Amino acid sequence: MAYSAFSISFLNIFVARDAGLFKKHGLEVELIQMAGPLPVAALAGGEIDYLTGYTTGIVATGQGAPLKGIMISLRKPPFFLVADQTIQRPTDLAGKRIGIDRIGSLQHLVARLMLKQKGADTEKVIFTQTGSVSNTVSSLAQGAVSAAILSGPHNVIMAQKGFRQIGAADELPMHFPTSGLVVNEARLKTDVPRIKSVIRVMLDATAFCRKERPWLVNYVKDRWKVEAKTAETVYDEWLSILTPDGKISTKDMQEYFDLAYSQKQIPAPINVAAVTDYSLLDQVLLRK
């Protein structure tokens, strides 16, 4: 199972492993960190079984990748636009550098949508690819960029250090997928029992994350080496975007991908209904 970064976006997946939920369902799962186009190629080629970067997988289908999205964990990414103290509002970023993980990534796409929503001209900002979370944080701290897209706990930590949070993905009007499960569409016919077991684990992880607040806060505190109060804020921000049933409506997703394509944020149009298959999720929800 591939994930793109040691990020709060994949908290439920880490919890499923470390709270023993995969083992409870008789599954041995290896989590592999893979960034950029690598996990899409690996999934299409059968080298991995699941991709957890949902948007990455769905965008790849627009270019012919034989993939299907089967479950969504977060209805929006836990992304925040954090700037130095000279920046009062997004429009102040004209001519300035914004740090993101990778050009063309979900961070890049969301950053442009956030700026447009707040009236900033995305053609007047300079997006700087950092390659990793740690590089993004360092670039902002050292003044190499004036703002950056950060997720928890880094947005909270930087705010505590005097940096200014001037935007959040949760402010965008549409829902759109972040983490979840994407599979090679051929496996939807050949590996149904195991896929349903993985879906059950993900639903169990969602329930566990909602119910076990002290456990989760302590987990965030330990894994990300932060203070308890910071961990509480990070957990609460993340919990607010967790889907209750593993779904976002195809209508909402279509609106998002249409907007992304119209603004040249993705290279090809996406027919969301054709590349989303909730049938196994629905069976699990109905306890079939």
N, C-alpha and C positions, 0 to 999 in steps of 0.2 A: 504494500500500500504506500503510494508516494505522496509526500507533502512537500510544499515548496520552501518552507522556512520554519525555524523555531519561533513561531508566532502565536499570539493569542487567538488568531483566526482558527487554529486547529486544536484549541484547548480540549474540546470534547473527544477528539481522537486520542490525544495523549492520555486523557482520563480513562478512556475505554481500555487502554493498555495497562496503565499503572494502578487502576482500581480493580483489575482482574476481570473485567467484563467480557473480554474476548475469550479468556479461558473458561469462564462460566458457561459459555455457549460452545465449548469444545473446539475453539479456533486458536491456532498458533499464527500470529500475525507479525510480520516484520515491517516496521515503519522505516521508509527510506527517504531521506531528504534529496529531492531532485528539483532543480530550478530550470526556468527557461523552457525551451521546446523539448528537452530531453524526456520528461515523463509522458508527453503525448506520443512521441515515437515509441517509447517503451511499452505503453499500453496498446497501441495499435499493433505492435509486433509481438505481443503476448509475453513480454519479459516481466511485466508487472500485472497485477490483477485489478487494482483499483487506483484511480486518480482522485485525490481529495480536493484539488483545485478546480472547482466546478466551472467557473467562467473560462479558465484556460482550456478545458476540455470542450466546452460548447463552442467557443470561438474556432477551435480547430476543425469542428465539423463543417463549418462554412467553407473550409478549404479541402474538404473531401475525406477527413479522418473518419473511420468507421466506428464512431463512439456514440454512446447514449448516456444522458444524465438520468439517474434513477432516484436520487434523494438529495435534498438541500438542507444543510444544517443552519446556515445563517442567512437571514433575509437581506442583510446589508453587511458590507465589510466593516470591521472595527477600526476604520481609518480616520485620522484627525490631521488637519493642516495646522502645523505648529510653526511659529515664526519668531524671529528675534524681536527685541523690544522696539526697534525702529519701525516695525511694521504694525500699523494700527488696524488695517483692514486688507482684504485680498487685492483691492485695486492698487494698493501701494506696492505690489509686487512687479509692476511693469518695469522691465529691464533687469529684473533680479533673477537669481537662480533658485530653483526649487529642487530639492533632493528627492529622488524616487529610486526604487530598487532596480527597475529596468525599463527602458523605453519600450512602449507597446504593452506593458503589463497592466494588470488590474489597477495597481496604484496610479499609474500614468493616466489611465482612462478616468478613474474616479476624480483625480486631481483636476483634470480639465473640466469635468462636469461641475465640480464644486465651484471652481473659479467662474465659469459661465453663469451659474445660478446667482452668484453674488456680484455680477456685473463687471467682472474683470475680463480683459482681453487676453485670451490664452496665446495669441500670436505674439504678444509682447513680453511673455515670460520665457525663461530659459530652463528647460528641464534637464537636470544633470543625473545621469545614471550612476548609482553608487555600487550596485552589485550585492549589497547585503544590508541587513538591519544595523549591524554594528557600524558599518561605514556611513550609513545615513545619519545615525546619531552623532558620530564623530564630526562629520561634515558640518552639521548644524551647530554643534558646540564650539567648533573652531572658527566659525564664520565663513567657511568655504561656500555655504549656501545661506540664503536669507530665510528660507522656510523649507519644510520637509513634510512628507507624508509619513506619519508614525502611527503605530498601534500600541495597545497596552503591553507592558507598563510604561513604555518609553514616553508616550504623550504626557502621562501623569508626572513622571520624574522630571521631564524638561519643564513642565509648568511650575513645579516646585522650585526649580532653579531660576525662575524669572522669565522664561519664554512664554509666548502668548499663543493660546489656542484660538485660531480665527476661523475655523470651519470644521465640520464633521460630516462624514458620509450619511449619517442618520438624518441629516437635514434635507437630503435630496428627496424629491417627492415620490419617486418610484421605489418599489422593492426589486432587488436583483440578487442573483445567487453569488455566493462567495465560496465557502467550503461545502462539501457534500460528498457524493459518490458518483463517479463516472466510470463506466465499464466499456469494454469492447463489445459492440452490439451482438457479435456472434455468441458470446457467452450467455446472453439472455435466454438462449434456447438450450444450451448444453450444461449449464451449471446453476440451475435454478435453486436447488436446496441450499447450496452454500451461500449464494447471493442473499437469499432470504435470511439466513443466519447472521450475515454481516449487517443487514438492515436492522434486525432485532437488536443487535449490539448497539448500533447507533441510536436507536430509540431508547434503549435502556440508559445509555450515556446521557441523553437529553434529560430523562427523568431524574437520574442521579445528580446531574449538575443543578437542577432546579431545587431538589430536596435537601441536598447535603451542603448547605452554604458554608458552615465552619470548615468542613473538609476541603472544599474548593478554595476558600480564601487561604488556608494554610498551604495548600498545594501550589497556588500561584506565588505565595510568599517564598516558598522554598525553591521552586524551580527557576524563578526569575530573580531570586536574591533581592527582594524588596521588603520594605517595612509593611507591617500588617495593615495600616491605614491605606497605603498605596494599593495593596493587594485587594482590599475591599472595594475600592473605586474601580479598579480594573475588572474585577469579577462582575460588579453591578452593571458597568457599561456593556460588557460582553453578553450578560444574561438578557439584556433588553433587546438584543437582535437575534436571539436564538429562536428558530422556528419551533412551534409546538408539535408539529406532525410530520416534519421532513419535507414540507412543500412550500413552493411559491406558485401562484397561479401562472399558467402559461401566458395569459393575457398581460400580466404585469411584467413578466420576463421579456415578452415580445416588444413591449413599449421601450424597455431599457435597451435591448439590442438594436432596435430600429434607430433609436436616438444615437447610440454609439456609432452605428454605420453612417448615419446622415452627417455626423460630425467628423467622419474619416478616422474614428478611433479604432475601428476594426476593419480588416481588409476585405471582408465579404459579408453579404447579408446572411442572416440566420433565420431559418424557419423553426422557431422554438418547438412547436407542436411535433414536428417531424423528428426532433433529436432529444425529446424528453419522453421517458416511459415510466410512469408511476404505477404500472400494473402490479409489480411485485410488492412495492411499498403498500399499495392498497390491500393486497391480500394479507400482508403481515398485520396491518392495522385492524383488519377484520378477523384476525387470529386464524387465518386459513393456512 
